[in-house]
């Protein structure tokens, strides 16, 4: 059972006002469909210290890279996670999500369903990615998903049916001092394994991860990264 309340899925309105320190709220959804030769990353970042929303999509279809990036001004009560082209809807918190993208050359219409429960990095007293308040101090959770829907390009549609992954984080997130970043999510039929290590200048590496299975989530407290 998740410790993340349903309301945390949506846009947070309790962000600090009149704050110059970087405070962001991010959502990430991916899909990797090898059989249908399409994969993609969809990312939204609300930069509250700038009151700017960054909407981006990086999709690869039949080897062709299709990129989208758009910045929009945010209002004080910005609630719908959309810039008019890329949209994320929470059909049922923690269980079902709907993502659409209507670009100049292609479009996607995807339904995400939970495979396993949400993993909350702050659950049961565990520390989340927390550092200096002016650097990295965020709430963060991730979840493994199934993905189904369609991708349409040049008037031709193909099905999308694969595994996927999402995360959601919010808080102080100044990435200017990040010296290195490794973040890996591996999907298997019966589990997902996630490991991460974030290295911020002047701080000890922040290493975490988890394994999700039908019986629940198991946290990983230490990650070693070996470069060759």
Phi and psi in degrees as GROMACS dihedral restraints (atoms count N, CA, C in turn):
[ dihedral_restraints ]
;  ai    aj    ak    al  type     phi  dphi    fc
    3     4     5     6     1   -76.6    20    10
    4     5     6     7     1   149.3    20    10
    6     7     8     9     1   -92.9    20    10
    7     8     9    10     1    -1.9    20    10
    9    10    11    12     1   -83.2    20    10
   10    11    12    13     1   117.2    20    10
   12    13    14    15     1   -67.0    20    10
   13    14    15    16     1   149.3    20    10
   15    16    17    18     1   -55.1    20    10
   16    17    18    19     1   -35.0    20    10
   18    19    20    21     1   -66.9    20    10
   19    20    21    22     1   -18.8    20    10
   21    22    23    24     1   -72.4    20    10
   22    23    24    25     1   -10.5    20    10
   24    25    26    27     1   -68.5    20    10
   25    26    27    28     1   -29.1    20    10
   27    28    29    30     1   -93.6    20    10
   28    29    30    31     1   178.9    20    10
   30    31    32    33     1   -63.1    20    10
   31    32    33    34     1   127.0    20    10
   33    34    35    36     1   -82.2    20    10
   34    35    36    37     1   131.8    20    10
   36    37    38    39     1  -101.3    20    10
   37    38    39    40     1    -1.9    20    10
   39    40    41    42     1   -95.1    20    10
   40    41    42    43     1    27.0    20    10
   42    43    44    45     1   -69.3    20    10
   43    44    45    46     1   153.6    20    10
   45    46    47    48     1   -70.1    20    10
   46    47    48    49     1   130.0    20    10
   48    49    50    51     1   -87.5    20    10
   49    50    51    52     1   155.9    20    10
   51    52    53    54     1    54.0    20    10
   52    53    54    55     1    43.1    20    10
   54    55    56    57     1  -120.3    20    10
   55    56    57    58     1   124.3    20    10
   57    58    59    60     1   -88.1    20    10
   58    59    60    61     1   -18.7    20    10
   60    61    62    63     1   -67.9    20    10
   61    62    63    64     1   141.3    20    10
   63    64    65    66     1   -59.8    20    10
   64    65    66    67     1   118.4    20    10
   66    67    68    69     1  -130.0    20    10
   67    68    69    70     1   119.3    20    10
   69    70    71    72     1  -130.9    20    10
   70    71    72    73     1   155.4    20    10
   72    73    74    75     1  -127.6    20    10
   73    74    75    76     1   122.9    20    10
   75    76    77    78     1  -121.5    20    10
   76    77    78    79     1   144.3    20    10
   78    79    80    81     1  -127.7    20    10
   79    80    81    82     1   143.2    20    10
   81    82    83    84     1  -139.2    20    10
   82    83    84    85     1   131.6    20    10
   84    85    86    87     1  -135.3    20    10
   85    86    87    88     1   133.2    20    10
   87    88    89    90     1  -124.0    20    10
   88    89    90    91     1   171.7    20    10
   90    91    92    93     1  -154.2    20    10
   91    92    93    94     1   142.2    20    10
   93    94    95    96     1  -137.1    20    10
   94    95    96    97     1   100.6    20    10
   96    97    98    99     1  -111.9    20    10
   97    98    99   100     1    93.0    20    10
   99   100   101   102     1   -67.6    20    10
  100   101   102   103     1   -38.5    20    10
  102   103   104   105     1   -62.0    20    10
  103   104   105   106     1   -38.6    20    10
  105   106   107   108     1  -100.3    20    10
  106   107   108   109     1    11.7    20    10
  108   109   110   111     1    55.2    20    10
  109   110   111   112     1    47.9    20    10
  111   112   113   114     1  -148.5    20    10
  112   113   114   115     1   137.2    20    10
  114   115   116   117     1  -149.8    20    10
  115   116   117   118     1   163.1    20    10
  117   118   119   120     1  -168.0    20    10
  118   119   120   121     1   159.9    20    10
  120   121   122   123     1  -123.5    20    10
  121   122   123   124     1   130.9    20    10
  123   124   125   126     1  -123.3    20    10
  124   125   126   127     1   130.3    20    10
  126   127   128   129     1  -142.5    20    10
  127   128   129   130     1   135.5    20    10
  129   130   131   132     1  -127.3    20    10
  130   131   132   133     1   133.0    20    10
  132   133   134   135     1  -132.7    20    10
  133   134   135   136     1   120.4    20    10
  135   136   137   138     1   -96.2    20    10
  136   137   138   139     1   108.5    20    10
  138   139   140   141     1   -92.8    20    10
  139   140   141   142     1    93.0    20    10
  141   142   143   144     1   -71.3    20    10
  142   143   144   145     1   -25.8    20    10
  144   145   146   147     1   -69.6    20    10
  145   146   147   148     1   -17.6    20    10
  147   148   149   150     1  -112.4    20    10
  148   149   150   151     1   -10.4    20    10
  150   151   152   153     1    52.4    20    10
  151   152   153   154     1    47.0    20    10
  153   154   155   156     1  -129.3    20    10
  154   155   156   157     1   136.3    20    10
  156   157   158   159     1  -103.3    20    10
  157   158   159   160     1   133.2    20    10
  159   160   161   162     1  -112.2    20    10
  160   161   162   163     1   116.7    20    10
  162   163   164   165     1  -113.8    20    10
  163   164   165   166     1   123.9    20    10
  165   166   167   168     1  -140.4    20    10
  166   167   168   169     1   148.2    20    10
  168   169   170   171     1  -139.1    20    10
  169   170   171   172     1   130.9    20    10
  171   172   173   174     1  -124.6    20    10
  172   173   174   175     1   105.4    20    10
  174   175   176   177     1  -120.1    20    10
  175   176   177   178     1   145.2    20    10
  177   178   179   180     1  -125.1    20    10
  178   179   180   181     1   119.9    20    10
  180   181   182   183     1  -124.7    20    10
  181   182   183   184     1   118.9    20    10
  183   184   185   186     1    52.1    20    10
  184   185   186   187     1    37.1    20    10
  186   187   188   189     1    84.3    20    10
  187   188   189   190     1    -6.9    20    10
  189   190   191   192     1   -91.2    20    10
  190   191   192   193     1   128.8    20    10
  192   193   194   195     1   -85.1    20    10
  193   194   195   196     1   127.1    20    10
  195   196   197   198     1  -122.7    20    10
  196   197   198   199     1   116.4    20    10
  198   199   200   201     1  -118.2    20    10
  199   200   201   202     1   145.8    20    10
  201   202   203   204     1  -140.3    20    10
  202   203   204   205     1   134.6    20    10
  204   205   206   207     1  -146.4    20    10
  205   206   207   208     1   131.4    20    10
  207   208   209   210     1  -147.2    20    10
  208   209   210   211     1   138.4    20    10
  210   211   212   213     1  -112.5    20    10
  211   212   213   214     1   135.1    20    10
  213   214   215   216     1  -131.7    20    10
  214   215   216   217     1   146.9    20    10
  216   217   218   219     1   -72.9    20    10
  217   218   219   220     1   145.2    20    10
  219   220   221   222     1  -103.2    20    10
  220   221   222   223     1   141.5    20    10
  222   223   224   225     1   -91.6    20    10
  223   224   225   226     1   166.8    20    10
  225   226   227   228     1   -58.4    20    10
  226   227   228   229     1   -36.7    20    10
  228   229   230   231     1  -108.0    20    10
  229   230   231   232     1    30.4    20    10
  231   232   233   234     1   -55.4    20    10
  232   233   234   235     1   123.1    20    10
  234   235   236   237     1  -126.1    20    10
  235   236   237   238     1   -43.9    20    10
  237   238   239   240     1   -76.6    20    10
  238   239   240   241     1   129.4    20    10
  240   241   242   243     1   -86.8    20    10
  241   242   243   244     1    79.4    20    10
  243   244   245   246     1  -160.1    20    10
  244   245   246   247     1   150.3    20    10
  246   247   248   249     1  -112.1    20    10
  247   248   249   250     1     9.8    20    10
  249   250   251   252     1    99.5    20    10
  250   251   252   253     1   -17.9    20    10
  252   253   254   255     1  -115.6    20    10
  253   254   255   256     1   -50.0    20    10
  255   256   257   258     1  -103.5    20    10
  256   257   258   259     1   127.9    20    10
  258   259   260   261     1  -138.5    20    10
  259   260   261   262     1   138.7    20    10
  261   262   263   264     1  -123.1    20    10
  262   263   264   265     1   128.7    20    10
  264   265   266   267     1  -122.7    20    10
  265   266   267   268     1   139.6    20    10
  267   268   269   270     1   -99.2    20    10
  268   269   270   271     1    94.7    20    10
  270   271   272   273     1   -66.0    20    10
  271   272   273   274     1   -45.8    20    10
  273   274   275   276     1  -146.0    20    10
  274   275   276   277     1   113.8    20    10
  276   277   278   279     1   -49.6    20    10
  277   278   279   280     1   136.2    20    10
  279   280   281   282     1    71.6    20    10
  280   281   282   283     1    -5.1    20    10
  282   283   284   285     1  -127.2    20    10
  283   284   285   286     1   -42.4    20    10
  285   286   287   288     1  -143.5    20    10
  286   287   288   289     1   137.5    20    10
  288   289   290   291     1  -140.5    20    10
  289   290   291   292     1   151.2    20    10
  291   292   293   294     1  -127.3    20    10
  292   293   294   295     1   124.2    20    10
  294   295   296   297     1  -124.1    20    10
  295   296   297   298     1   130.9    20    10
  297   298   299   300     1  -130.1    20    10
  298   299   300   301     1   149.9    20    10
  300   301   302   303     1  -141.6    20    10
  301   302   303   304     1   129.4    20    10
  303   304   305   306     1  -122.9    20    10
  304   305   306   307     1    89.0    20    10
  306   307   308   309     1   -96.3    20    10
  307   308   309   310     1   179.1    20    10
  309   310   311   312     1   -69.7    20    10
  310   311   312   313     1   -26.4    20    10
  312   313   314   315     1  -119.2    20    10
  313   314   315   316     1   -14.5    20    10
  315   316   317   318     1  -159.8    20    10
  316   317   318   319     1   168.3    20    10
  318   319   320   321     1  -145.8    20    10
  319   320   321   322     1   156.3    20    10
  321   322   323   324     1  -133.7    20    10
  322   323   324   325     1   149.1    20    10
  324   325   326   327     1  -139.0    20    10
  325   326   327   328     1   104.7    20    10
  327   328   329   330     1  -126.7    20    10
  328   329   330   331     1   138.6    20    10
  330   331   332   333     1  -109.8    20    10
  331   332   333   334     1   127.6    20    10
  333   334   335   336     1  -108.6    20    10
  334   335   336   337     1   130.6    20    10
  336   337   338   339     1  -121.3    20    10
  337   338   339   340     1   142.0    20    10
  339   340   341   342     1   -64.7    20    10
  340   341   342   343     1   133.0    20    10
  342   343   344   345     1   -88.9    20    10
  343   344   345   346     1   -45.5    20    10
  345   346   347   348     1  -134.1    20    10
  346   347   348   349     1   175.1    20    10
  348   349   350   351     1   -71.2    20    10
  349   350   351   352     1   160.1    20    10
  351   352   353   354     1   -63.5    20    10
  352   353   354   355     1   137.6    20    10
  354   355   356   357     1  -102.4    20    10
  355   356   357   358     1   117.5    20    10
  357   358   359   360     1   -98.1    20    10
  358   359   360   361     1   119.4    20    10
  360   361   362   363     1   -66.3    20    10
  361   362   363   364     1   -14.7    20    10
  363   364   365   366     1  -103.1    20    10
  364   365   366   367     1     9.2    20    10
  366   367   368   369     1   -71.5    20    10
  367   368   369   370     1   147.2    20    10
  369   370   371   372     1    52.8    20    10
  370   371   372   373     1    40.6    20    10
  372   373   374   375     1    81.0    20    10
  373   374   375   376     1    -3.7    20    10
  375   376   377   378     1   -65.7    20    10
  376   377   378   379     1   150.1    20    10
  378   379   380   381     1   -83.5    20    10
  379   380   381   382     1   140.7    20    10
  381   382   383   384     1   -90.0    20    10
  382   383   384   385     1  -171.4    20    10
  384   385   386   387     1   -70.4    20    10
  385   386   387   388     1    96.2    20    10
  387   388   389   390     1  -129.3    20    10
  388   389   390   391     1   133.7    20    10
  390   391   392   393     1  -142.4    20    10
  391   392   393   394     1  -146.8    20    10
  393   394   395   396     1   -58.3    20    10
  394   395   396   397     1   138.8    20    10
  396   397   398   399     1   -60.2    20    10
  397   398   399   400     1   -21.3    20    10
  399   400   401   402     1   -92.2    20    10
  400   401   402   403     1     4.1    20    10
  402   403   404   405     1  -120.0    20    10
  403   404   405   406     1   -85.3    20    10
  405   406   407   408     1  -131.6    20    10
  406   407   408   409     1   110.2    20    10
  408   409   410   411     1  -148.9    20    10
  409   410   411   412     1    91.5    20    10
  411   412   413   414     1  -129.5    20    10
  412   413   414   415     1   155.0    20    10
  414   415   416   417     1   -91.9    20    10
  415   416   417   418     1   142.5    20    10
  417   418   419   420     1  -157.6    20    10
  418   419   420   421     1   134.4    20    10
  420   421   422   423     1  -143.5    20    10
  421   422   423   424     1   159.1    20    10
  423   424   425   426     1  -135.8    20    10
  424   425   426   427     1   164.6    20    10
  426   427   428   429     1  -159.5    20    10
  427   428   429   430     1   138.8    20    10
  429   430   431   432     1   -85.1    20    10
  430   431   432   433     1   145.3    20    10
  432   433   434   435     1  -140.2    20    10
  433   434   435   436     1   162.5    20    10
  435   436   437   438     1  -103.0    20    10
  436   437   438   439     1   152.0    20    10
  438   439   440   441     1  -128.6    20    10
  439   440   441   442     1   133.9    20    10
  441   442   443   444     1  -144.1    20    10
  442   443   444   445     1   149.7    20    10
  444   445   446   447     1   156.0    20    10
  445   446   447   448     1  -148.0    20    10
  447   448   449   450     1  -139.0    20    10
  448   449   450   451     1   151.7    20    10
  450   451   452   453     1  -124.6    20    10
  451   452   453   454     1   130.0    20    10
  453   454   455   456     1  -119.6    20    10
  454   455   456   457     1   127.5    20    10
  456   457   458   459     1  -141.3    20    10
  457   458   459   460     1   131.7    20    10
  459   460   461   462     1    53.9    20    10
  460   461   462   463     1    37.8    20    10
  462   463   464   465     1    80.9    20    10
  463   464   465   466     1    -3.6    20    10
  465   466   467   468     1  -109.7    20    10
  466   467   468   469     1   132.4    20    10
  468   469   470   471     1  -105.5    20    10
  469   470   471   472     1   146.9    20    10
  471   472   473   474     1  -133.4    20    10
  472   473   474   475     1   150.1    20    10
  474   475   476   477     1   -74.6    20    10
  475   476   477   478     1   152.3    20    10
  477   478   479   480     1  -119.7    20    10
  478   479   480   481     1   123.9    20    10
  480   481   482   483     1  -149.2    20    10
  481   482   483   484     1   106.6    20    10
  483   484   485   486     1  -165.1    20    10
  484   485   486   487     1  -173.2    20    10
  486   487   488   489     1   -96.5    20    10
  487   488   489   490     1   155.7    20    10
  489   490   491   492     1  -149.2    20    10
  490   491   492   493     1  -175.7    20    10
  492   493   494   495     1  -152.7    20    10
  493   494   495   496     1   150.1    20    10
  495   496   497   498     1  -142.8    20    10
  496   497   498   499     1   159.1    20    10
  498   499   500   501     1  -146.5    20    10
  499   500   501   502     1   164.0    20    10
  501   502   503   504     1  -145.6    20    10
  502   503   504   505     1   129.8    20    10
  504   505   506   507     1  -142.9    20    10
  505   506   507   508     1   155.3    20    10
  507   508   509   510     1  -156.1    20    10
  508   509   510   511     1   145.5    20    10
  510   511   512   513     1   139.2    20    10
  511   512   513   514     1  -164.0    20    10
  513   514   515   516     1   -72.1    20    10
  514   515   516   517     1   125.7    20    10
  516   517   518   519     1  -147.4    20    10
  517   518   519   520     1    76.2    20    10
  519   520   521   522     1   -93.3    20    10
  520   521   522   523     1   108.9    20    10
  522   523   524   525     1   -95.4    20    10
  523   524   525   526     1     6.4    20    10
  525   526   527   528     1   -68.6    20    10
  526   527   528   529     1   -25.2    20    10
  528   529   530   531     1  -100.5    20    10
  529   530   531   532     1     8.9    20    10
  531   532   533   534     1   -71.2    20    10
  532   533   534   535     1   123.3    20    10
  534   535   536   537     1   -94.3    20    10
  535   536   537   538     1   -19.6    20    10
  537   538   539   540     1  -170.8    20    10
  538   539   540   541     1   152.5    20    10
  540   541   542   543     1  -150.4    20    10
  541   542   543   544     1   119.1    20    10
  543   544   545   546     1  -123.5    20    10
  544   545   546   547     1   125.2    20    10
  546   547   548   549     1  -141.7    20    10
  547   548   549   550     1   115.4    20    10
  549   550   551   552     1  -126.6    20    10
  550   551   552   553     1   131.1    20    10
  552   553   554   555     1  -128.0    20    10
  553   554   555   556     1   120.3    20    10
  555   556   557   558     1  -117.8    20    10
  556   557   558   559     1   125.8    20    10
  558   559   560   561     1  -100.8    20    10
  559   560   561   562     1   129.6    20    10
  561   562   563   564     1  -120.7    20    10
  562   563   564   565     1   161.6    20    10
  564   565   566   567     1   -56.4    20    10
  565   566   567   568     1   -33.7    20    10
  567   568   569   570     1  -111.5    20    10
  568   569   570   571     1     1.1    20    10
  570   571   572   573     1  -165.5    20    10
  571   572   573   574     1   169.3    20    10
  573   574   575   576     1  -133.5    20    10
  574   575   576   577     1   141.6    20    10
  576   577   578   579     1  -120.6    20    10
  577   578   579   580     1   128.1    20    10
  579   580   581   582     1  -127.9    20    10
  580   581   582   583     1   129.6    20    10
  582   583   584   585     1  -135.9    20    10
  583   584   585   586     1   147.2    20    10
  585   586   587   588     1  -148.4    20    10
  586   587   588   589     1   149.7    20    10
  588   589   590   591     1  -143.9    20    10
  589   590   591   592     1   122.9    20    10
  591   592   593   594     1  -114.1    20    10
  592   593   594   595     1   127.0    20    10
  594   595   596   597     1  -112.8    20    10
  595   596   597   598     1   115.3    20    10
  597   598   599   600     1  -111.1    20    10
  598   599   600   601     1   133.6    20    10
  600   601   602   603     1   -54.7    20    10
  601   602   603   604     1   131.0    20    10
  603   604   605   606     1    83.1    20    10
  604   605   606   607     1     5.2    20    10
  606   607   608   609     1  -130.4    20    10
  607   608   609   610     1   158.4    20    10
  609   610   611   612     1   -68.2    20    10
  610   611   612   613     1   145.2    20    10
  612   613   614   615     1   -56.3    20    10
  613   614   615   616     1   139.2    20    10
  615   616   617   618     1  -100.1    20    10
  616   617   618   619     1   108.4    20    10
  618   619   620   621     1  -117.6    20    10
  619   620   621   622     1   130.9    20    10
  621   622   623   624     1  -154.0    20    10
  622   623   624   625     1   175.0    20    10
  624   625   626   627     1   172.5    20    10
  625   626   627   628     1  -175.3    20    10
  627   628   629   630     1  -166.8    20    10
  628   629   630   631     1   162.3    20    10
  630   631   632   633     1  -121.5    20    10
  631   632   633   634     1   126.3    20    10
  633   634   635   636     1  -105.2    20    10
  634   635   636   637     1   131.3    20    10
  636   637   638   639     1  -139.4    20    10
  637   638   639   640     1   174.5    20    10
  639   640   641   642     1   -59.1    20    10
  640   641   642   643     1   -31.1    20    10
  642   643   644   645     1   -81.8    20    10
  643   644   645   646     1    -6.4    20    10
  645   646   647   648     1   137.0    20    10
  646   647   648   649     1  -168.9    20    10
  648   649   650   651     1  -109.9    20    10
  649   650   651   652     1   144.1    20    10
  651   652   653   654     1  -122.9    20    10
  652   653   654   655     1   122.3    20    10
  654   655   656   657     1   -77.0    20    10
  655   656   657   658     1   148.4    20    10
  657   658   659   660     1  -110.9    20    10
  658   659   660   661     1   124.3    20    10
  660   661   662   663     1   -95.4    20    10
  661   662   663   664     1   -20.6    20    10
  663   664   665   666     1  -141.8    20    10
  664   665   666   667     1   135.9    20    10
  666   667   668   669     1  -130.0    20    10
  667   668   669   670     1   128.4    20    10
  669   670   671   672     1  -106.8    20    10
  670   671   672   673     1   127.9    20    10
  672   673   674   675     1  -107.9    20    10
  673   674   675   676     1   123.8    20    10
  675   676   677   678     1  -114.1    20    10
  676   677   678   679     1   121.1    20    10
  678   679   680   681     1  -101.9    20    10
  679   680   681   682     1   136.1    20    10
